[in-house]
Amino acid sequence: MPRKYGEKLVESLLFISAITSILIMLLIFYFLIHESLPAFSALGLFDLISGSKWHPSGDIYGFLPLITASMLCSTIMMVPCFR
């Protein structure tokens, strides 16, 4: 009999942990979308991705340098993997 109560307790704790994790993930997603909408609405998706200047205090956003640097770093770090 006591084992059944222990299993129920663990099951309940795991369920609460899962629900909490899902809620936190949804809140993070919501705040990311909510805070980034002004940039998307001001510039548009294409201009935001293809822009080459990045100056947040001047409201100039362009992800191209960030994307290029990420791709370059990833490519350089993959070179030792093929040796």
C-alpha positions in Angstrom: 0.0 0.0 0.0 2.6 2.7 0.9 4.4 2.1 -2.5 1.3 3.2 -4.3 1.2 6.5 -2.4 4.9 7.1 -3.2 4.2 6.4 -6.9 1.3 8.8 -6.9 3.4 11.5 -5.2 6.3 11.1 -7.8 3.8 11.1 -10.6 2.2 14.2 -9.3 5.5 16.0 -8.9 6.6 15.0 -12.4 3.3 16.3 -13.8 3.6 19.6 -12.0 7.2 19.9 -13.3 6.1 19.2 -16.8 3.3 21.8 -16.7 5.7 24.3 -15.2 8.3 23.8 -17.9 5.7 24.1 -20.6 4.3 27.3 -19.1 7.8 28.8 -18.7 8.6 27.9 -22.3 5.3 29.5 -23.5 6.0 32.7 -21.5 9.5 33.0 -23.0 8.1 32.5 -26.5 5.4 35.1 -25.8 7.8 37.7 -24.5 10.2 37.2 -27.4 7.4 37.7 -29.9 5.9 40.6 -28.0 9.2 42.5 -27.7 10.4 41.8 -31.3 7.2 42.9 -33.0 8.2 46.6 -33.1 11.3 45.8 -35.1 9.5 43.5 -37.4 6.7 46.0 -38.1 9.1 48.9 -38.6 11.4 47.2 -41.0 9.8 44.1 -42.4 11.2 40.6 -42.3 13.3 40.8 -45.5 14.9 44.1 -44.5 15.6 42.9 -41.0 17.4 39.7 -42.2 19.2 41.3 -45.2 20.2 44.6 -43.5 24.0 45.0 -43.1 24.0 47.6 -40.3 23.4 47.0 -36.6 22.9 50.0 -34.4 20.2 49.3 -31.8 20.3 52.7 -30.1 19.7 54.3 -33.5 16.9 51.9 -34.4 18.9 50.4 -37.2 18.7 46.6 -37.2 20.2 44.2 -39.6 20.8 40.5 -39.0 23.1 39.9 -41.9 26.4 40.5 -40.0 25.2 38.2 -37.2 24.1 35.5 -39.5 27.4 35.7 -41.5 29.5 35.6 -38.4 27.6 32.6 -37.0 28.0 30.7 -40.3 31.7 31.6 -40.5 32.3 30.4 -36.9 30.3 27.2 -37.5 32.3 26.5 -40.7 35.6 27.1 -39.0 34.7 24.9 -36.1 33.6 22.0 -38.4 37.1 21.8 -40.1 38.7 19.8 -37.2 35.8 17.3 -37.4 36.7 16.2 -40.9 40.4 15.4 -40.1 
